[in-house]
Amino acid sequence: MDSKYQPQLVEEKIYKEWEEKGLLRPSSDKKPFTILMPPPNANASLHAGHGMYTVDDVITRYKRLRGYDSLWIPGTDHAGFETQYVYEKFLAKQGKSRLDFDRKTFYKNVFDFVKENSGLIYQQFRKLGFLADWNRSIFSLDNHVIDKSFQTFKKMESEGKVYKSDYIVNYCTHCGTSLAELEVNHIKRKDPLYYFKYEELIFATVRPETVFVDVALVVNPKDKRYKKYIGQTMKVDGLFWLKEIPVIADEMVDLKFGTGVVKITPAHDSYDFEVGKKNKLIFKSVIQTNGKLTELAGPYSGLRVKAAREKFVADLKSGLYKDFLVKIDENYVHSVTVCYKCSRDLEPTVISNWFIRVEDLKKPVIEAVKTEKVKFYPKKYKKQMLDWLGIMHDWPISRQIVWGIRIPVWYKVTGNESKIWLSFFTKNHEFKIGTIQQYLGEGLTFKEIEEGLQQLTVQQFEQEKVEYTVSQSRPNDDNDWIQETDTFDTWFSSGQWPLVTLKDEEYKTRFPTDVMGTLADILKFWVSRMIMFSLYIKKEVPFKNVYLWSMVADSKGLKMSKSKGNVVNPLDLVNKYGADAFRASLLFETGEGGKVILAEQKVIGMRNFINKIWNIGRFISMNLQIKDQRSKIKDTNKKSKIIKELETEYKKEKKQYK
């Protein structure tokens, strides 16, 4: 053996030998032990956080040493919205956008992009020394995974657990999709608060551009100041968008906030949406999904929200709209909902989305968590999971993007031509937005429309539902059905990960699996939904234990992020100091949850520690030729010296990182 440990000469050689001898695969009739790898997003290389997969690797190795038939199944996730966002940024650097491609071409380009990344990720995992069975690798767009998503959706739809509804959602006009509540961030920000007046009633808003679709004023019925106005209609002069507006009552209005009068724009605010439904008010939208104002904004139509607001406020200050503007509070601090990816303001928008009714589905999940059919480590996450499940609302599962599993719904065209809106490119790459009726009337064929199709909008108003059918392929009448363009939220497919990773016969011996290791930040997104789908489909929990890893932090204990400039590339450290040193640095003084420090000095310390272990092995190998150990090995001073050095080195490193 060399005088010192040189991982570059050893690790790759040993790992190759493991693979060639089939040591990564289960191979016995002993008691099974199974872990499913959380599939990393196949849109980029591994980052430092993926190093925590080491915990699962150590558990797999330990159980194998204890005589279990250990199996660790790897995979990668297509990561719908996340990946499309990454790929669009890649296109932007080339001066292109997704709209330069038809859906089919764009999908293929992204598919090639992620498959290449998946291969790279698996090579990086090997470099880290993980003992996963790579022959069992799964991609979340493999045919059997797509089939399972279709089957689950069809079952849920037939049982009334899935529905389509026009509902107000968080919509990112930049990313071009709706987002679930879990996918948004809330920030505190200072913005001007504008006070306006309809006749003698004064109200305030931070969004002056939405007044163009005001349909009512609402006050609290207990507010003595405004009791006499309830049921009346305020006359309005000098405004192009409004002549009169009714005053209604609602107990949800806070008497102490603002003036106590609230304007109602049902299509652009979640509270207003509920008031609008309850009082059967008109729903009018002034902001399109592309972020531009509609013709209802008059001279401000076609402008993006920020530009329209600035122009409108300038006109207000100039006195263009008489006494409509009362005053402006320039220092109003409020909570703003922004996109978790691009950090732009989200638009509350009424669009048609597919939802899962979770009320009945979450009850067995709550029971399983309470009775510890699934145990959480650290235990505090049991309460967090129960708290989340308690407030869990219906889940919007459709995303207005191309990349992902397309929802298997087909809409009947005949009789609904005026209700089906779409955007598409003609053969000459001319972009069109309108109804099927409009463009068939202009002489375009159904085939031309479908081939250039970008997005479909079918609003399911209660009084005029559009007929649809659930099918993986086109129904019989070729030109009488058009497919939904929305794709499943990526958590819909990845939530079924435990249902697509095992072979059929293994569900008798390896299900539920033993441990699910992951990070706490996807406990709500992923773990809750895996338990929900498993109990719904299999009537059994998907795993017995959930182990929440520590979050990888920099030397100062801060979360790593590109914006902070403190991101560490794990492969750089592995190439420099070896996989064992990197892995040990993450395991060293880590535990359930919390943080684990990753710093180069710590990896160096672990490299030195491993070198001591190497020296022990070297010493043993030098004495292997001794035939009679009882008579030949009399002096243990050399052994004691090495062990003492090892102990000293360990204590020194431990003290440094306490």
N, C-alpha and C positions, 0 to 999 in steps of 0.2 A: 504493500500500500504506500501511496505517496506520503511525504512527511506532513502535508497539510491537506485539508479538504478542498477540492476544486470542483464545485458543482457542475461547471460547464463540461467537464470531462466524464461525469458520472450520471447525472440525472436523466438526460435524454436516452442514454444507453440502457439504463435500468428500466425506464418506462417502456421502451420499445420491447424489451424482453417480457415484461408483464403482459403487454398486448398480444405478442406472438404466442405466449403460453396460455392465453385465455383466462388469465387471472382476474380480469375485470368483470367476468360473467359469473352468474350463480351456477353452481355445478354439483349440487348435492341434494339429498333427501332430508337434510336437517331442517330444523324449525326455520321458516322464512322470516326475513326482516327486510322491510321495503321502505325506501324513501323516494319521493318524486322531486326532481330538481325544479325549483321555480324557473320557468323558462325566461331567460334574459331577452330583452328586445333585440330583434335581429336587424337593427338599423345603425349600429356603431360598434366599435371595439369595446372590450371589457374596461370597466373603470375600477377604482380601488374598492368600492362597495361590493363588487362581485367576489372579492377576496374572501368575504365572509362565508361563501359556499364551502370554505375549508371546514367549517363546523360540521356540515353534513358529511363531508368526506371523512373526517375523524370518527364520527359516529358509525359510518359504514365500515371503516377499517376495524374499529373496536369490536363491533358485533361479529364481524367475520373471525376475528381472533378468539372470540368467545364461543365459536362453534356454530354460529348462525349462518344460514344461507342468505347472505346479504345481497341486495339488489338496489342499485341507485340508477334511476332512469332519467336520462338527460333530454333536453328539448330546447327549442327557441320559439319565441312568440312573434307573430307578424306585427303586433302593436299598432293596429289601425291608424288612429288619428296621429299618434306620436310619430309613426314612421312616415306618413304622408307629409307631415310638417317638416321633418328632417329632409325628405327628398325634395320638397319644394324649395327649401333653402339652398340645396345643392343645385337645382335648376336655375334659381335666381342668380347665382354666381356666374352662370353661363348666359345670362340675359334672357332666360326663358321662363315660362310658367306652365302650370298644368293645363291651361286652356289652349296651349299650342298642340295638344294631342287629343285624339279621341279617347274614350274611356278604355277601350280594349288595349290600345298601344300604351297608354299611361300605366295601366295595371301591369302589363308585361314588363315594362321598364322597372317599375318598383319591385316586382317579383324577382327579377334578375339581381337587382341591387341587394335585396335582403338574403337571397340564397347565397350570394357570394359572402356576405357578412356572416351568415350562419356557419359556413365552412371555416372562416377565420376565427370565430368565437370558439369552435370546438378545438382548433389547434391551440388556442390560448389556454383553454381549460386543461388540455394535455400538458402544456408547459408548466401549469401550476400543480401537476401531479395528481389530478383527481381520478379516483377509481370508479368512474361511472361506466356503465355498459354502453359504449358508443354505438354498438350494433342495434340498440333499441332507441336511437335518437328519433325524436318526433318534432315536426314543424306544425305550428297551429293552422296551417293551410293545407296540410296533407288531406287527401280525399276522405279518409275515414273520420277526420276531425270535422270537416265541413258537413259530412253526412250526419254526424251526431248533432251538430248545431241545428240543421234542418229538422231532424226528427224531434228534437226537444221543442223547437218553435211550433211545429205542427201539433204536437200533443198539447202544448199550452194554449194554443189558439182554439183548438177543438173543445177544450175544457173551460174556455172563457177566462183564462188567466192572462191572456194577451189581448190588448185592444189598441185601436188607433184613435187618437183624439186630437182635436185642435186645442192646444194648451199653450200657456205662456212658458217659454223656456229661456235659459241663458244662451244667447247666440253671439258667436264671434264673427263679425263681418269680415275680419282679416283672414281667419282660418277657414271660414265658410262652413261652419257646422254648429249644431247645438251642443251644449255641454251639460252633464249632470251636475247636481249641486256639489258633489264631491270633487269635481274637476275645476272648480273656480276658487279664486283667492279673493279675500276681502281686505282692502287697505284703507287707511285713514288718509283723507286728503282735504285740503282747503280749496273751496270753489266759491264763486259768487252765488248768493241766494237772491233770486229775483222776486220781488213782490209785485203782483199784478192785481187789477181790479175789473170785475164784471159788475157793472152798475155800482152798487155800494158795498159789495162783498169783496174783501181783499184776501188773497191767497198767495202762497209762496211756492217756488219750485227752483231746482237747480238745473232743470232741463227746459229752457224756454222754447226750444224747437218743437216740443210736443204739444204746445197749446193749439196748434193747427188742427188737432183732432180731439180737443176737449168735448165731452158729451154731457157732463153734469158737474155740479158742485155738491159736495156732501158735507154735512155737519152732524155732530152728535145730538141725538134727540133730547139729551139732558142739558144741553148748553142753552141757558136762558137767553144769551145774546142773539141767538139765531133761530129760536123756536118759531117766530112769526114768519120766517122765510121758507120753512119746510113746505114743499108742495107748490111753491110759486115758481115762476119763470122770470129770470133776469133778462131784461132787454139790453142789447148790446149795439152800440153805434160805432162806425168808423173802422171796423175790422173786417177784412175780406173773407175771413174763414168762419165767421160766426155772426148770427143775428140775435139769437136768444139761447138761453141755457137753463135747464131745470135745476132746482135745489132739492136734494133728497136727504134722507136721514140714515145714519148707520152708527151703531154703538161702538164700532171699532175705532172711530175717530178719537184721537187723543185731545181732550179739552185743553191741555196745557201746552201742546206743541204748536208753535207758530201762531197763526191767527185763529186756529180752530176751524178754518175752512179748507177743504182739500179739493183740488180739481181732479176729475176722473178722466183718464185716457186708458181705457181697458186693454188696448193692444200693446201698451208700452210700460206696464207696471204690474207686478204680481198682485198687489193689494187691489189696484184698480180693476184688474181682471176679475177677481172674485166679486167685487161690488157690481161690476158690469153684468156678470152672469146672474147674480141674485136679483138684480132689478131689470133684467132683460134690456140692457142698454145696447146701442149700436156700437159695433167694433169697427173702427177705422184705423188703418195703419199709415203713418206718414214716413216711416223709415223702412227701406227695402233691405233684403238680406245682403245686398252689396254695399250697404252703408250709406246709400244716397237717399235723399228725400224724394218723395213721390210728388205727383202733380197737385196734391192737396196742400202743398206748401207754397203754392203760388209762385211768386218771384224767386223763391229759394229752392224750388224743385231742381233736382239734378246735382245739387251740391252735397258734399259729404257733411256729416253731422257737425264737425267742428267749424267748417267754413260757413255753413248755414247759420249756426249759432252766432258767430262773430258778426256776420252781415245783418242778421235780425236785430241783435243788440245795438249795433251802430245805428240802425234805422229807428229803434225805440228811443235812443238817447237824443236823436235829432228831432223827436216829436212827431214822427211820421204817423204814429197810431194814437194821436190825441193823448188822453190821460190814462192809457192802459197801463203803462209802467208807473208804479208808485215810488219804489226805492230799490236800491241794491245793497245787500250786505256782502261786502267783499271778503269777509273773514269767516265764512261759514265752514266748519269742519264736520265732515260726514264720512260714512262708510261707502266705499265704491267697490263694485264687483268687477273683477278683471279676469281675463283668460290666464290660466296657469301656464300656458305655453308662451304666448307672445306678450302678455302683460297689458294688452290693450283693453279699454273699457268694453264690457259686454252689453249688448242690447237686449233687454227683455222683449221677446218677439213671440207673437202667436203664430205657430206653424204646426203642421200636422206631424205628429210623432207616434211611434209605436211604444207602448208602455207594458210593463209587467205589473200585474196586481200583486203586491207583496204581502198584504195583510194576512192572508191564510198561509202563504208560503213561509213566512218568517216565524210563525208560532212553533213548529217543530224544531227550528234552529234555536230559538230561545230556550226551549225545554232541554235540548241536547247540551247547551252550554251550561245551563243551571245545574243539571244533574251530572255534569262533568263526563259525559260520554266523549266529549272533546276537552282535554285539559290544556291550559295555557301556562306558559312559562316565559316571563315572570307572571305570577298569579294576578297582578293588578290588571292585566289585559283582559281577564275574564269580565271584570266590571265594565271596562271600556267597550267591549263587544256588546254586552247587554244594554248599555246606555245607547249605543248606536242603533241596535236593532229596535229599541223602544221608539225611536223617532224616525225610523226608516219609512220613506214615502214610496209611492209607485215609481218604478225605475224606468226612465226613458232609455230604450235600448237601440234607437236608430240614430245613425250619424250621417250627415249630408256630405259624405266623402266617397271617393272611388275605391280606395285601398281597403280591402277587408272582405268579409263574407257577405255577399249581396243578399238582402232579405228575400226569401222565396215567395213573394206575393205578386200576383198578376191582376191588373185592373181591366175590367170590361170596357172596351172603347165605345162600342155602339150604344148610343143613348146617353153617353157621358162626355161627348167630345168637348163640350163647353166647360166641363168641370175639371178636366185634366190639363193642368198647366205644365209647360216644360221649357227647358232651354236646350238648344242644340246648334250644331254647326252644319251648314249646307255643304255640298260638295266643293264649293268655292271658298270654304272656311269662313263664311259669313255667319256671325253669331245672331241667333234669333231667340226671342222670349215671347211666349204667348200660349194660346190654347191649341190643342190638336185641331179643333174645328177651324180655327183661323188659318192654319197653314195648309190643311188639306184643301181648304177653299181657294188658296192661292196656287194650287196646282202641284204642290209637292206630294210625293207618294209616302205612304206609311213607312215603307222600307227606308227611304231617304232620311226621314225623321228619326227612325230608330237607330240607324247606323251612326248618325251624328249626335245622338242623345247625350246630354251632359247631366241634367237633373230633372226630376219629375216632382210635381207638387199636386197632391190630391187631397184637398181639404174635406174632412168627413163631418160636415155639418149634420146635426141630428135630423133635420127635415129633408135632407137630400143626400143620403148615403150613396157612395159609388160601389157597385158590386165588385168583389174581388174573390180570388181563390188562392189557396196555398198550394204551391207545387214547385218541385225542384226544376222542372222543365216546362216549356211553353204548353199551355192547354191546346186542345185539338184545333180550334179555329185560329190559324196562324196570325191573321191580321186583325183579329178582334180582341187581342189581349196585349197589354204592354207591361213590362216588369218594373217593379219598384226599383228606384235607383239608390235608395238609402242602404247603408251597410250596417251590420250589427256592431254595437259597441264592443270593443275588443274584450271587455270583461265578460261578455255573454259567452264567448267561445272559451276563453281561458278559465272562466268559472267552472267549466266542465272538464278541466284538465285531469282530475282523478278518474273520469269516466272514459277517457280515450287513450290512456297511457299503458294500461295493463292488457294482456291477452285475455280472451274470453275465459279460458280455463283457470287463469290466475285469480279471477275474482272470487274463487272458492277458497283459495289459500292465502292470498296476499291483500285482501280487502276486508276491512279498512286497512290502509297502509299505516305504518307505525309512527312516523314523525313527519311533520311539515315544517321545515325551517324557512323563515323569511324575515323581512324587515317590517317593523311596526307600521310604517307609513302606508302599507298596502293591506293592512288588516281589514279595513272596511271595504276597500275596492274589491279585493280578491278572496281572502279567507272566508268572509261572511257568505260570499256567493258560491264558493265551492261547497260549503256545508249545505247551503240552500238547495242547489241543484242535485247534490248527492242524495239528500233526504227525499227530494221530490221524485227522482228517477229510480234510485236503488232502495229507498226506505231505510237507509243506513248512513251513518256519518262516513266521510271519506278518509279520515285519519283519526288516530287516537290522541295524538299530542301535537300541539303547535308550539314551536320554539322560536321566540323572537330574538334575532341576532342583535348584537350591538351595532350602533351606527359608527361607521369609520370617520374619524375626525383627524384634523391636522395636529401639528405639535402643540398648538395653542388650545386645542379642544374644540375648534370651530368646524362646523359641517363643511365638507369640501364642495366647492362649486366653481364653475368657470368664471363667474362674475367676480369672485373673490381672488381668483388667481392662485388658489391653493390646491388645485387638483394634482394628485400624484398618479402617474402612469404605473400600474402594477407590474407590467412587463419589463419596464426599465429596471425596476428593482430586482426582478427575478433574473434578468440577464446579467446583472452586475453581481448579485450576492447569492443567487440560487433560490429555488422554489421553497426549500425547507426553511431558509432564513426568513423569507417573506411570510410564509404560513405561520411560523412560530411567533413572529412579531404581532400578528393579529390575534393569536390565541393567548398570548402572554398577558395575564391579568385581565382577561375579558370575562364576561359573564352573561347572564340573561339580560337583554335590553341594554339600556345605557349607551355609553360611548367606548370606543377603543381607539387609542392613539396610533396613528401610522406616521412615522417619521423615519427618515433615512438612518439617523443615528441609532434608532431602535432596531432596525433591520441589521445594521452592522453589529450591534450587540448580540443579536441572535446568531449571526454568522460566526462570531467568535465562540459563542456557547456551543454551537454545532461542531465547531472545530475541535472542542474538547472531547465531545462524544466520539468524533473520528479518531482522536488519539487513543481513546480507550480501546476502540476496535482494533487499531493498529498494534497496540500493546498485546492484545489477546492473540492477534494473528501471528505475532512474532514468537509466541510461546506455544503455538499449536503442535509443534513437532516433539515436545516433551512427552515421553511415553509414560513415565511413572510420576504423576503429579505429586503424590504423597511424599516421595523422597526428593524430588528435584526442586519443587517450589517451596523453599524454606523462608526466604526473605520476601516479605510482602511490602517492603518500604516503597518500592517503585509503584506498586498498585496504589498504596495509600497516598502517595504524593499526587498521582493523577486525579484520584477521587477528591482529594482536598482542593486541588486547583479548580476542578469542576464546580465544587461547592462554593468556593470563593467567587468564581466568575458569575455564577447564578445569582448569589446574594448582591453582588455589585450591580448587575443589570436590573435586578428587582428594585433595589434602592433608588436607582436613577429614574425609574418610571412610576414610582408611587405617587 
